[in-house]
Amino acid sequence: MVVAITDVAIRLGLVFATTFIFAMVLMAYLRLKNRRMLLIAAGFGVFFVSSIITIPELFNEAYAIALEENVHLFIHLIALVLILLGILKE
């Protein structure tokens, strides 16, 4: 399996961006300690974990996770619903 350097660079760039956003939201939750920020932080945490899980498959085929596109979309749907619930929480 040959992976282009651009694929690796783009994936790592997106992981670093997700990490930065998750860290900022988590720090905001730790400061405010309310349920609204907890839901938003959990949503970004799901994005963060899913991005970390898919990195090793770039470097070694043995680590390839057989995630279908529907499962990938379902994981993102869960994260977006958590973020939406956090935003709409009164």
Rosetta blueprint (number, residue, H / E / L):
1 M L
2 V L
3 V L
4 A L
5 I H
6 T H
7 D H
8 V H
9 A H
10 I H
11 R H
12 L H
13 G H
14 L H
15 V H
16 F H
17 A H
18 T H
19 T H
20 F H
21 I H
22 F H
23 A H
24 M H
25 V H
26 L H
27 M H
28 A H
29 Y H
30 L H
31 R H
32 L H
33 K L
34 N L
35 R H
36 R H
37 M H
38 L H
39 L H
40 I H
41 A H
42 A H
43 G H
44 F H
45 G H
46 V H
47 F H
48 F H
49 V H
50 S H
51 S H
52 I H
53 I H
54 T L
55 I L
56 P H
57 E H
58 L H
59 F H
60 N L
61 E H
62 A H
63 Y H
64 A L
65 I L
66 A L
67 L L
68 E L
69 E H
70 N H
71 V H
72 H H
73 L H
74 F H
75 I H
76 H H
77 L H
78 I H
79 A H
80 L H
81 V H
82 L H
83 I H
84 L H
85 L H
86 G H
87 I H
88 L H
89 K L
90 E L
